[in-house]
Amino acid sequence: MSKKYTLNELLIITCAKEIKDYQNVMLGVGLPTTAGALAKALYAPNATLMMESGIIDFEPLVPLNHIADAHSCQGFSYATDLFSAFTMTYRGFVDVCFLGVGQIDKYGNVNTTCVGDYRNPELRLPGSGGAADFISYAKKTVLTLRGGQFVEKLDYFTSPGYLEGGSSRDDSGLYPQGSGPSMLLSTRGVFRFDPETKEMYLSRIHPGVTIEEVRKEVPWDLKVSPNLSQTDHPTDREIDFVRRLAPTESVGRKVRTELFIENALKRAGKRK
């Protein structure tokens, strides 16, 4: 039995296992970088980790502060530019990328722009950045849903999943054949996409979570795999690696923010 772990550690480790050896992997700041570092250390030593800014084959030393943070690396093979990183994706050299989700529908279409009306939103989200490009042209996309929501209809269509389902993505002629999201990882479980209909279904469920709890968060009649399994418990080796590399990622954003505020108040009190 492995040591106790946090939900964030479970998510990072589950994401890491989506990376295979010899793949070219485009990573963003936060969970994806930690997952990429873990995969390269334990499962996929020949994977090539890349930043959106053009830093190629890097070895993370500490979590990145931004997409061009070479100071957080032990080293890297070479550095190019943002334009070249994107054109590598367009030309089919990126095997897998990781994207966070604000809203997602049953066919994996993503909103990261706003919640509510675009001109008068309830919440303004970070926007597309490179998300629309990467999910359009990377061979495989891993999506993460940690603070967003499942919806019947997106408030804003930012990035394309499988459009209307079925063969509509391939038939559009806009994207490489066979590309698209391969997995959605939420705080409840792991979702995959049916190879024919492209509709999302529940593939694995996290320990302690019930199917009923998952269904309450999904506004359509969610399909469940007949071979539904439980997400693997992390090993001590996996947990230890994550905690050494990115302890703030282990505890999660809420605790991280609380600790930052507490520390800031202590420092302010000492100055006073």
C-alpha positions as CSV (number, residue, x, y, z in Angstrom):
1,M,0.0,0.0,0.0
2,S,1.5,3.3,-1.0
3,K,1.7,6.4,1.2
4,K,-1.2,8.9,1.3
5,Y,-1.5,11.2,-1.7
6,T,-3.4,14.4,-2.6
7,L,-5.9,14.7,-5.5
8,N,-3.5,16.9,-7.3
9,E,-0.8,14.3,-7.1
10,L,-3.2,11.7,-8.5
11,L,-4.1,14.0,-11.4
12,I,-0.4,14.8,-12.2
13,I,0.6,11.1,-12.2
14,T,-2.4,10.0,-14.3
15,C,-1.5,12.7,-16.9
16,A,2.1,11.5,-16.9
17,K,1.1,8.0,-18.0
18,E,-0.4,9.4,-21.2
19,I,3.1,10.2,-22.4
20,K,4.9,7.4,-24.2
21,D,8.5,6.9,-25.0
22,Y,9.9,8.8,-28.1
23,Q,7.0,11.2,-28.3
24,N,7.3,14.9,-28.8
25,V,5.3,16.6,-26.1
26,M,4.2,20.2,-25.9
27,L,3.8,21.3,-22.3
28,G,2.3,24.4,-20.6
29,V,2.9,25.8,-17.1
30,G,1.7,24.0,-14.0
31,L,0.4,20.4,-14.0
32,P,1.5,19.6,-17.6
33,T,5.2,20.4,-16.9
34,T,5.2,18.3,-13.7
35,A,3.5,15.5,-15.5
36,G,6.1,15.7,-18.4
37,A,9.0,15.7,-16.0
38,L,7.6,12.6,-14.1
39,A,7.0,10.8,-17.4
40,K,10.5,11.4,-18.7
41,A,12.0,10.4,-15.3
42,L,10.1,7.2,-14.8
43,Y,8.2,6.0,-17.9
44,A,9.4,7.7,-21.1
45,P,13.1,8.6,-20.9
46,N,13.3,9.3,-24.6
47,A,10.3,11.6,-24.8
48,T,11.1,15.2,-26.0
49,L,9.6,17.9,-23.8
50,M,8.9,21.2,-25.5
51,M,7.7,24.7,-24.4
52,E,5.4,26.7,-26.4
53,S,8.0,29.5,-26.6
54,G,10.4,27.2,-28.5
55,I,12.6,25.6,-25.8
56,I,13.1,22.1,-27.0
57,D,14.1,18.9,-25.1
58,F,14.3,20.6,-21.8
59,E,14.9,19.0,-18.3
60,P,12.7,20.6,-15.6
61,L,14.6,21.6,-12.4
62,V,11.7,23.4,-10.7
63,P,8.2,24.3,-11.9
64,L,8.1,26.8,-14.8
65,N,7.0,30.4,-14.1
66,H,6.0,31.0,-17.7
67,I,6.2,29.4,-21.1
68,A,9.8,30.7,-21.8
69,D,11.3,30.0,-18.4
70,A,14.7,28.5,-19.3
71,H,16.0,29.4,-15.8
72,S,13.8,26.6,-14.4
73,C,15.6,24.0,-16.5
74,Q,18.6,21.9,-15.8
75,G,19.3,22.2,-19.5
76,F,17.8,21.9,-23.0
77,S,19.0,20.8,-26.4
78,Y,18.2,24.0,-28.3
79,A,15.9,27.0,-28.4
80,T,14.0,28.3,-31.3
81,D,11.1,30.8,-31.3
82,L,7.3,30.9,-30.9
83,F,6.7,30.8,-34.6
84,S,8.8,27.7,-35.1
85,A,7.1,25.9,-32.2
86,F,3.7,26.5,-33.8
87,T,4.8,25.5,-37.3
88,M,6.3,22.3,-35.9
89,T,2.8,21.5,-34.7
90,Y,1.2,22.4,-38.0
91,R,3.7,20.1,-39.8
92,G,2.8,17.1,-37.6
93,F,5.9,17.0,-35.3
94,V,3.9,17.3,-32.0
95,D,2.6,13.9,-30.8
96,V,0.8,15.1,-27.7
97,C,-0.2,18.3,-26.0
98,F,-1.9,19.2,-22.7
99,L,-4.7,21.8,-22.4
100,G,-6.8,23.1,-19.5
101,V,-10.6,23.4,-19.9
102,G,-13.1,26.1,-18.8
103,Q,-16.1,24.5,-20.4
104,I,-16.4,21.3,-22.4
105,D,-19.2,19.6,-24.3
106,K,-19.8,15.9,-25.1
107,Y,-17.7,16.0,-28.2
108,G,-14.6,17.6,-26.6
109,N,-15.1,21.1,-27.9
110,V,-13.6,23.6,-25.5
111,N,-14.3,27.0,-24.1
112,T,-11.4,28.9,-22.4
113,T,-12.7,32.4,-23.4
114,C,-15.6,33.4,-21.1
115,V,-18.6,32.2,-19.1
116,G,-21.8,33.9,-20.2
117,D,-22.2,36.5,-23.0
118,Y,-19.0,37.4,-24.6
119,R,-19.6,41.2,-24.4
120,N,-20.9,41.1,-20.9
121,P,-19.5,37.9,-19.3
122,E,-20.0,36.5,-15.9
123,L,-16.4,35.4,-15.9
124,R,-13.5,36.2,-18.3
125,L,-11.2,33.2,-18.9
126,P,-7.6,33.3,-20.1
127,G,-8.5,33.0,-23.8
128,S,-7.1,30.7,-26.5
129,G,-3.4,31.4,-26.5
130,G,-2.0,28.5,-28.4
131,A,-4.8,26.1,-27.3
132,A,-6.8,26.2,-30.6
133,D,-3.7,25.6,-32.6
134,F,-2.4,22.7,-30.5
135,I,-5.7,20.8,-30.3
136,S,-6.2,21.4,-34.0
137,Y,-2.9,20.0,-35.2
138,A,-1.3,17.9,-32.5
139,K,-1.8,14.2,-33.0
140,K,-3.2,13.7,-29.6
141,T,-4.5,16.1,-27.0
142,V,-5.0,15.5,-23.2
143,L,-7.5,17.8,-21.6
144,T,-7.7,18.6,-17.9
145,L,-10.8,19.9,-16.1
146,R,-10.1,21.0,-12.5
147,G,-12.2,24.1,-12.0
148,G,-14.4,24.2,-15.1
149,Q,-17.7,22.5,-16.1
150,F,-19.4,20.1,-18.5
151,V,-22.0,21.9,-20.6
152,E,-24.6,21.0,-23.3
153,K,-23.6,24.0,-25.3
154,L,-20.4,26.1,-24.9
155,D,-20.8,29.8,-24.1
156,Y,-18.0,30.5,-26.5
157,F,-16.3,28.0,-28.9
158,T,-12.6,28.5,-28.4
159,S,-11.0,25.3,-29.5
160,P,-12.2,22.4,-31.7
161,G,-12.7,18.9,-30.3
162,Y,-14.8,16.5,-32.5
163,L,-17.2,19.3,-33.6
164,E,-20.6,17.6,-34.1
165,G,-19.3,14.1,-33.4
166,G,-18.9,11.2,-35.7
167,S,-16.6,11.9,-38.6
168,S,-17.4,15.7,-38.7
169,R,-13.9,16.7,-37.6
170,D,-12.1,14.6,-40.3
171,D,-14.7,15.5,-42.9
172,S,-14.2,19.2,-42.4
173,G,-10.7,18.9,-44.0
174,L,-9.3,21.5,-41.5
175,Y,-7.4,19.1,-39.3
176,P,-5.0,16.2,-39.6
177,Q,-6.9,12.9,-40.0
178,G,-7.3,11.1,-36.7
179,S,-6.2,14.0,-34.5
180,G,-8.3,15.4,-31.7
181,P,-8.7,15.0,-27.9
182,S,-7.8,11.5,-26.6
183,M,-8.6,12.0,-22.9
184,L,-10.3,14.3,-20.4
185,L,-9.0,14.2,-16.9
186,S,-11.3,15.7,-14.2
187,T,-11.2,15.7,-10.4
188,R,-13.8,12.8,-10.6
189,G,-12.3,10.5,-13.2
190,V,-10.9,9.8,-16.6
191,F,-13.0,10.2,-19.8
192,R,-12.3,8.9,-23.3
193,F,-14.0,9.4,-26.6
194,D,-15.9,6.7,-28.5
195,P,-13.9,5.8,-31.7
196,E,-17.1,5.9,-33.8
197,T,-19.4,8.6,-32.3
198,K,-16.6,10.6,-30.7
199,E,-18.9,11.1,-27.7
200,M,-17.2,11.4,-24.3
201,Y,-17.7,8.5,-21.9
202,L,-16.5,7.6,-18.4
203,S,-13.5,5.3,-18.6
204,R,-12.1,5.3,-15.1
205,I,-13.2,6.6,-11.8
206,H,-11.0,8.0,-9.0
207,P,-10.9,6.3,-5.7
208,G,-13.7,7.2,-3.4
209,V,-15.9,8.7,-6.2
210,T,-19.2,7.2,-7.3
211,I,-20.8,7.1,-10.8
212,E,-23.7,9.1,-9.4
213,E,-21.4,11.9,-8.3
214,V,-19.9,12.1,-11.8
215,R,-23.3,12.1,-13.5
216,K,-24.5,15.0,-11.3
217,E,-21.8,17.2,-12.9
218,V,-22.6,16.2,-16.5
219,P,-25.8,17.7,-18.1
220,W,-26.2,14.9,-20.8
221,D,-26.9,11.2,-20.4
222,L,-23.2,10.2,-19.8
223,K,-22.2,6.8,-21.1
224,V,-20.1,4.6,-18.9
225,S,-17.6,2.1,-20.1
226,P,-18.7,-1.5,-19.5
227,N,-15.1,-2.1,-18.4
228,L,-15.1,0.8,-16.0
229,S,-12.1,0.7,-13.7
230,Q,-10.6,2.7,-10.9
231,T,-7.7,5.1,-11.4
232,D,-4.5,3.4,-10.3
233,H,-3.1,4.4,-6.9
234,P,0.2,6.3,-7.2
235,T,3.3,4.5,-6.1
236,D,5.6,5.9,-3.4
237,R,8.2,6.6,-6.1
238,E,5.8,8.6,-8.2
239,I,4.6,10.6,-5.2
240,D,8.1,11.3,-4.0
241,F,9.1,12.6,-7.4
242,V,6.2,15.0,-7.6
243,R,6.8,16.3,-4.1
244,R,10.5,16.9,-4.8
245,L,10.0,18.7,-8.1
246,A,6.8,20.6,-7.5
247,P,5.6,20.7,-3.9
248,T,3.2,23.5,-4.6
249,E,1.6,21.5,-7.4
250,S,1.2,18.6,-4.9
251,V,-1.0,20.6,-2.5
252,G,-3.0,22.4,-5.2
253,R,-4.0,26.0,-6.0
254,K,-6.2,26.6,-3.0
255,V,-3.7,25.6,-0.3
256,R,-0.9,27.3,-2.3
257,T,-2.8,30.6,-2.3
258,E,-3.6,30.3,1.4
259,L,0.1,29.7,2.2
260,F,1.1,32.6,0.0
261,I,-1.3,34.9,1.8
262,E,-0.3,33.7,5.2
263,N,3.4,34.2,4.4
264,A,2.8,37.6,2.9
265,L,0.9,38.7,6.1
266,K,3.8,37.5,8.3
267,R,6.4,39.4,6.3
268,A,4.2,42.5,6.3
269,G,3.9,42.2,10.1
270,K,7.7,42.0,10.5
271,R,8.2,45.1,8.4
272,K,5.6,46.9,10.6
